[in-house]
Amino acid sequence: MFNKQEDNSAFNAAANINLQHAQLQDLSLSAARRLYKGGIRPGDPLRTRVQAQEMLDKIPPSQRAGTDGKSTDANTQQYLSDKHASHIKPHSKGGSNDSKNIKWENAKDNLARGDKPMTSQEQIRLDAKWHFDNLTGAVKAGVKAAPLGAAIGVATAAPFSLLTNALRVVRGEISAQEAAIETLKDTVKGGTVGGMTAFVTTTVAAACPPIAIALTAAAPVLAVVGTAGMVYEFFKILDDHKQTVKIYYESLTQQELERLEAIENELIYEHQKNLEFLAEAEAINQEITNRPIAPAIDGAMQRLRESVAIAKSLGLTSADSKLLAGSQLPHLPREK
């Protein structure tokens, strides 16, 4: 998955790729001379500017690519340093100096062939060598661009990862050590994405000039997209933090309400128990009040027994009232 930070790293890395291919006007005098005079015998007219540009275009694109005019000139000269403009059909056989009759070839191989025509196998070999040189030059350009892309990826990902994980620490989701580890992981991932984007994009652009032109034209748009993505990510991080905190406090409020509701239910239960106890006590009181009173000692003894029984039913003991001292009935002699 490419999350937003990785997308931003990729866009910013692509937007900062600066690649161009040498044009005739970019070359130094010594390099341009090779294009105007390469393969032309003394006394023959020099190539026109258009023909010289065609000779330049026969160099693999990646071998004449660079970040500015100076580097494109240096790379072009380096490629031509050991090359000859070899004729497919030599002068001695009526061959022309037109670019269609010429291939850039290693000087030793050209000299070894002499005035013989270039065979089809040799042409195939040179065509394969052209593609190989274009590929190796493109990869070399990609490798050079990768560190800058990685640095841009790190600069893009690190601040937002740091902000995200710092807020997680504030919310108590992770520890400071865990936040540091997560930030490091995100930063490495952003650098990797930026480096890979720069490598792949530069490699393709170096090997294919139209893509380099399109990339150069699209660079401002990519920069805007990358910047807009960073702004969006910044506010999204803050909004996510706000929503998370809101949900957290709402959950605390709900827990508090549930706790208060439990306390209220407990109080209601206790209140009901008290009401039942009072109702029972009232009934007992009415029973005591309305009971018939027997005369003499036997009546008093009967009421005492009933009172002790009522007290016991209510959970009372002699310790609760001096009137129930030991709840022991006095020993009275029986009537004869």
Secondary structure as the mmCIF struct_conf table of DSSP 4:
data_model
#
loop_
_struct_conf.conf_type_id
_struct_conf.id
_struct_conf.beg_label_comp_id
_struct_conf.beg_label_asym_id
_struct_conf.beg_label_seq_id
_struct_conf.end_label_comp_id
_struct_conf.end_label_asym_id
_struct_conf.end_label_seq_id
HELX_RH_AL_P HELX_RH_AL_P1 LYS A 4 ALA A 15
TURN_TY1_P TURN_TY1_P1 ASN A 16 ASN A 16
STRN STRN1 GLN A 20 HIS A 21
HELX_RH_3T_P HELX_RH_3T_P1 LEU A 24 ASP A 26
BEND BEND1 LEU A 27 LEU A 27
HELX_RH_AL_P HELX_RH_AL_P2 LEU A 29 LYS A 37
TURN_TY1_P TURN_TY1_P2 GLY A 38 GLY A 39
HELX_LH_PP_P HELX_LH_PP_P1 ILE A 40 ARG A 41
TURN_TY1_P TURN_TY1_P3 PRO A 42 GLY A 43
BEND BEND2 ASP A 44 ASP A 44
HELX_LH_PP_P HELX_LH_PP_P2 PRO A 45 THR A 48
HELX_RH_AL_P HELX_RH_AL_P3 ARG A 49 ASP A 57
TURN_TY1_P TURN_TY1_P4 LYS A 58 LYS A 58
BEND BEND3 ILE A 59 ILE A 59
HELX_RH_3T_P HELX_RH_3T_P2 PRO A 61 ARG A 64
STRN STRN2 ALA A 65 GLY A 66
BEND BEND4 THR A 67 ASP A 68
HELX_RH_AL_P HELX_RH_AL_P4 GLY A 69 LEU A 80
TURN_TY1_P TURN_TY1_P5 SER A 81 ASP A 82
STRN STRN3 LYS A 83 HIS A 87
BEND BEND5 ILE A 88 LYS A 89
HELX_RH_3T_P HELX_RH_3T_P3 HIS A 91 LYS A 93
TURN_TY1_P TURN_TY1_P6 GLY A 94 GLY A 94
BEND BEND6 ASP A 98 ASP A 98
HELX_RH_3T_P HELX_RH_3T_P4 SER A 99 ASN A 101
STRN STRN4 ILE A 102 ASN A 106
HELX_RH_AL_P HELX_RH_AL_P5 ALA A 107 ARG A 113
TURN_TY1_P TURN_TY1_P7 GLY A 114 ASP A 115
BEND BEND7 LYS A 116 LYS A 116
HELX_LH_PP_P HELX_LH_PP_P3 PRO A 117 THR A 119
HELX_RH_AL_P HELX_RH_AL_P6 SER A 120 VAL A 170
TURN_TY1_P TURN_TY1_P8 ARG A 171 GLY A 172
BEND BEND8 GLU A 173 ILE A 174
HELX_RH_AL_P HELX_RH_AL_P7 ALA A 176 ALA A 207
HELX_RH_AL_P HELX_RH_AL_P8 PRO A 209 ASN A 290
BEND BEND9 ARG A 291 ARG A 291
HELX_RH_AL_P HELX_RH_AL_P9 ALA A 296 SER A 313
TURN_TY1_P TURN_TY1_P9 LEU A 314 GLY A 315
HELX_RH_3T_P HELX_RH_3T_P5 SER A 318 ASP A 320
HELX_RH_3T_P HELX_RH_3T_P6 LYS A 322 SER A 327
HELX_LH_PP_P HELX_LH_PP_P4 GLN A 328 HIS A 331
HELX_LH_PP_P HELX_LH_PP_P5 PRO A 333 GLU A 335
#
